[in-house]
Amino acid sequence: MALTEQQQRAYVASQAADARLNVELQTEDMVLNIGPQHPATHGTLRVVARLDGEQVVWADVVCGYMHRGYEKLTEVRTYPQITTLVNRIDWLSSFANEVPFILAAEKLMEIEAPPRAQYIRTILFELARIANITLFIGTMGADLGAITPVFYAFRDRERILNQIEAVTGGRFHPNFDRIGGLKDDLPRGWIDETKNAMVRVREFCDELEELLMGNEIFQARTRGIGVIPSDIGLSYGLSGANIRASGIDWDLRRDQDLPLAWKDLDWKVWTHPDGDSFARFWVRLQETREASKMVDQMLDGLPAGSIQAKVPRIIKVPAGEAWVHTENPLGEMGYYVVSQGGLGPFRCKIRSASFNNVSVLPWLLRGAYVPDIITILASLYFILGDIDR
């Protein structure tokens, strides 16, 4: 039916009004700074995001606010002193930081720790993994608005720290590994207490699986959010649970031969095909359970004997170069040590997991919405000391 002249004028006027309204609603892009002091960055990291409304059109990661120059500091320390430094790189899994450096020094000196020391090293390494990832499981819930899980995490993580402290004397920074072995043997009663703690770790994982993974809000906030295809993850150098959550079956504990106990254990490498924030959480939860089972196996098969090989009283490492990397809680961590025959390294290059893992953020955040930035940061799980080494 044809419109009357009056109806046509009214229609044209309404279209013009809509056009004027659309012009008025157009806004310029906004730059949003998250950090360098922000709860979601878990330290002094700054994320600069350019927004079109609520959507990210461009993002960059600004690090270096707490750089402490560990690599240069190693050049003015003796080899035994360096474990004190590297404890503080990934401060949530301190003992695990010591192991690859000590192995690099032992490789240059052509010595190997006794079997008992190798097992205890690996036990403490996996306890550090549990302590580290337990906190992640809780804090990711807190980052998404669920406060209860973080209280569970702190409660049960204390049991692991108690066991680490009972052996090393250090709750947060053990400084316990030595070239050729360990500082001390296990104290009396420690094995039974640790087995009880492992039972509690698995109960904690069950509780958090029900509390978080079964929660429809948590699933809505993580499923399909921050998807990293396997080829993109590999091109950015991602490692650890972040790359395994994209379907890559790669774990240095299994895929290289080191003088540690992993090769003697029956265990599984967990992967997930989805590559999203939920997958990264799921993989870490399974790895926590797996680590507790590995600790049980090592405690049952712990060899007798010495915990220290014969080494010179004053350690002087022969000239040469050595590269050793291990599967640390956050991913691949390695040390490239160059010796000129002195009491300390001539050069030391540290490959930390977090630095590579956050390098994918500019690609990953493009197109994301503002609330999803927090989810993605939480799921990648980084430690600032591990970035700004």
Secondary structure by P-SEA (a helix, b strand, c coil): ccccaaaaaaaaaaaaaaaaaaaaacccbbbbbccccccccccbbbbbbbbccccccbbbbbccccccaaaaaaaacccccccccccccccccaaaaaaaaaaaaaaaacccccaaaaaaaaaaaaaaaaaaaaaaaaaaaaaaccaaaaaaaaaaaaaaaaaaaaccccccccccccccccccccccaaaaaaaaaaaaaaaaaaaaaaaccccaaaaaaccccccccaaaaaaaccccaaaaaacccccccccccccccccccbbbbbbbccccaaaaaaaaaaaaaaaaaaaaaaaaaccccccccccccbbbbccbbbbbbccccccbbbbbbbbcccccccbbbbbcaaaaaacccccccccccccaaaaaaaaaccccccccc
